[in-house]
Structure formats: C-alpha cells, structure tokens
C-alpha cells in the first residue's frame, strides 16, 4: 500500500494551487473568499502538525492530580512552564504571526519546544 502523499502534503499542494494559480484568476470578491480558504487550509495543516489533543488532555489530568496531591508546588517553574504550554501551542496553530506571541518566542526560544 502506498501512503504518499500524506495529509500535510495534500494540504500544502492545495494551498499552493489556491494561492499560486487560482487567486490571480478570480474577481476581487471571490479572490477574498479564496484567500480565506487558503488561510483555513493553513490552519488545518498546523493543527495536523500539532499532534493529538488526547495526549495533551491526559497530561493535563495527570498534572491536576499531582497538584491536588501536593506533589508539585504551585510556584514550581516546571509547573508554570507546563501551564503556559497549551495556550502557546494553541496560538502557534491559530495565530503563529501574532506579534505578542512572536515577541515571547523570540525572547525565549525554548518555549517553542514546550508548546
């Protein structure tokens, strides 16, 4: 069984077609809607690349149990980093060019791998 191209490659090809060929051939009102479509395709591609939410939910539940049991202090730097990871990961998918997000990532690139 041949598995190529995968979902990411298919989305990339569709987005490239929409932006590279389709947009220039459309009247302005449809071109705008087509740019929205291309942005939606980019969003889906970033969601696919981001991984499974189920694993993140399991980690969050385990963390909540550790906090409840007193196994981790509320001011623990690892806890703070772990609590920041989900919203940063969401912004990385939804709005990766958001100025405040970019500034935070530029200030501390290690946070990118946590999100």
N, C-alpha and C positions, 0 to 999 in steps of 0.2 A: 504494500500500500504506500502510495506517495503522499506525504503530508505537506509538501510545499506548494504554493506559498501558504504561510500561516496567517492568522487574523491580522497581525500587525502589518505584514507586508501587503495584504489586500487593502487595508485601510490607507496605507501610505500611497499605494498606486491610485486608489480612488481619489484621494485628496489632491495628489499631483495632477491628475486629469482635470479635476474641477477647477483648480487654481490656474493650471498651465494652459488649458485649451478652452474649457467651457466658459469661464468668466468673460474672456475677451469677445466671445461671440454673442453675448446676451445684451438685451436692452438694460438700461440702468436699474429699473425696478426689479427685474429678475436677477441681475448681477448682485444686487444687495442680498437678496434671499439666498443666492448661491454661496456668497461669502459666509453667511450664517451657517449654511450646510457644511462648508469646509471647516469652519470652527468647531462645529458639533462632531465632525469626524475626528478632528484633532483631540477633542476631549475624550472621546471613546477610546482612541489609541492610548492616551495617557492613563485611562482607567485600566485598560488591559495590562499595560506595563507595570502598574502599581501593585498588582498582586491581589490575593483573595482577602476580602473583608472578614471572612470567617476566622482566619488565623488571628487577625487583629482583635476580634471580639474575645477569643479565648485568652489572649494575652491580657486584655483589659480585665477580664473576670479573675484571672489569677492574681493580678496586681491588686484588685479590690480586696481579695481575700487576705493577701499579705498585709495590707494596710489595716484591715479590720482586726487581724490577729496581733497587731503591733510589731510585726516582723520587719517593718520598714518605717523609718521616721518621716513625718510629713515634710521636713526640710532637707531631706536627703537629696543631693544633687542628681543622683541617678533617677530618683522619682520625678524630680522636676523635668529632667530631660525626657523621660518616658511620657509624661503628661503633655509635653509640648509636641511630641512626635506626631500624634494623629491629626491635629489641626494643620501642622506644617505639611504633612503628606497630602491632606485634602487640598490645600492651597496649591501645592505643586502640581496637582492634577487640574484643578478648576481654573486657576489664575496664575500660571507659572511666571508671568511677566509683571505681576503686581509689585509696585515699587517698594512697599514696605517689606514684602517677602524677599525680594531680591536683595535689599539692603541687609536684612538679617542673615541671609545665606552668604553674602559677601563678607560680612563681619565674622561669621563663624562657619566656615565650610563644613566642619564636622557634623553640623546639624542636618545637612543634606542626606547623609547616610543613615541618620536616625529616623528620617521621615519617610 
